[in-house]
Amino acid sequence: MRRTTDATSIGWAALAAAAAVLAGPAHAQWALEREPTAVTAAVASSEGRSLALECSAEAPETFFVVMDMLAKPRGLQSPAPLGFSIGGRRYRYRGTMEDRPGGVRRITAAAAFDDRAQQRMRRDLKRGVRVSVEDQSSYHLHAFNLRGSRAAVDGWEEACRAMWDAPTPPAEPADDALASRTFEPMREGMWRLERVEDRPTAFTEGLAGDRIGLACAPGGGTEWIIDVVSSGGPPASVLSVEIAGPSARVPAAAVRRPARESGLESFRSRFEPAEQRAILVDLGRGSGTLSVEAGGGRTLSTLPLDGARAVVSRLLALCRDGSG
């Protein structure tokens, strides 16, 4: 799903939820949606009404309050007011306004993630009973039940932080930045950055010589390096595996390479940032383990993540600018 930080075009998936009305029983529940580059906590009710908190990998330390409400017949204007109260405490925002299909009007407002007032607002959501939307003359009054909000907002905050902390390929560097980057070996926790086969490589290694990591690929980009203890079976030219962390796993078609030492089998697999970015969140946490798993529940290697964030971040920068 495409997401951007442009407030007029932020998209988030429709969330299935039961109806909730101002004076009715509590039926609506919050939902948490995680994607590699965005996380949303939202509650939806009848007729397309919804309230959501969203964070994006493209906007660290910022989050968005997004509200869809049934619109009153009034011309589009922006920035538009957005107001609601939780337990008698009122919160006010101003954001972009967009008319949506079905008579729904979307208002999107940006806020600083760690601002005290915003932290208090999220605490009120977690322990409140109801969000009452204020009438701003552009949409109809409504209220959302907060059942399930504590778990959803707690999970959303944790996932936003983990996403922002994950190593990410840097943006296109300026020409002078290209010239200034040089390769220097480093070690952090159980991870190392070294030249392997004359290419910058970030990896963690076990006692048996098994190794999992990332290396700058020939011709540009990045690839997984997978060195596992030999199974003793017939060698395979291509191995379908999953790279698995504590909370994410990504598929990889690993191609056999000559083993660097006796008793090991070596494979390489292209790292695809768009499809495999979820595993960077686990690398960024730097705790737990990273595994290579084959079909049938067979684990080929499991190694620690401690130190991965700093080492992998440095490697991605080197691979990106090609000066490693």
Summary of the structure (lengths in Angstrom):
residues: 324
radius of gyration: 23.8
end to end distance: 33.1
largest distance: 74.8
contacts: 1020
relative contact order: 0.13
helix: 22%
strand: 41%
